[in-house]
Amino acid sequence: MSVFRLDPDKFNQRLSQLESAGQKFDTAQHQFAVAAQAIAGATTGAGSSGRLSPPPSGSGSSGSSSGSSSSGSGSSGGEHWSGIGELDQFHSPLHSSVIVLDGKLSSISRNQKAAIERMRRALHSFLELNESEKSAYLGRLQALDTKFTYRRPEEMADIIKSYNQARSAFEALSKTV
């Protein structure tokens, strides 16, 4: 029968690495949720009148969707802004990218949670640890488990639905051609 001993330095080092990665995951997840919200708002056209509004400026100049310069001097340094229709070309690649990112975050979450669970099981098998040491390690692992819990943004449901509809339409068109 083999006897395994806990190397506290290595275990603490691994926990520290996971805690650092957990913080990065939490930040990435937050940024992704903000981006998904922005994408969902931009692609639904909520509040738009067919044209993206120009950034506020005190110059009193007006832009046009044709991209002409709003500067009266004839130079090309004027304000330009686009109509929503011009940005629709990015709808599919943007949704595809968001779907891939959603899958990656979900996969990272599953993999890290599995690693955390293996560490939890290993802790229970070490006999030389007293209960207070086990409790301290288990508390850190629980905090990590929470950090790596992927919470899909609500807006992803609409993005995924839209993406799947577009993909189905594309596949149907591909079969008829």
Secondary structure, DSSP 8 states (H G I E B T S, - for coil): -------HHHHHHHHHHHHHHHHHHHHHHHHHHHHHHHHHHHHHTTT--SB------SS-----TT-----TTS-S-S----BHHHHGGGHHHHHHHHHHHHHHHHHHHHHHHHHHHHHHHHHHH-SSS-HHHHHHHHHHHHHHHHHT-----THHHHHHHHHHHHHHHHHHHHHH-
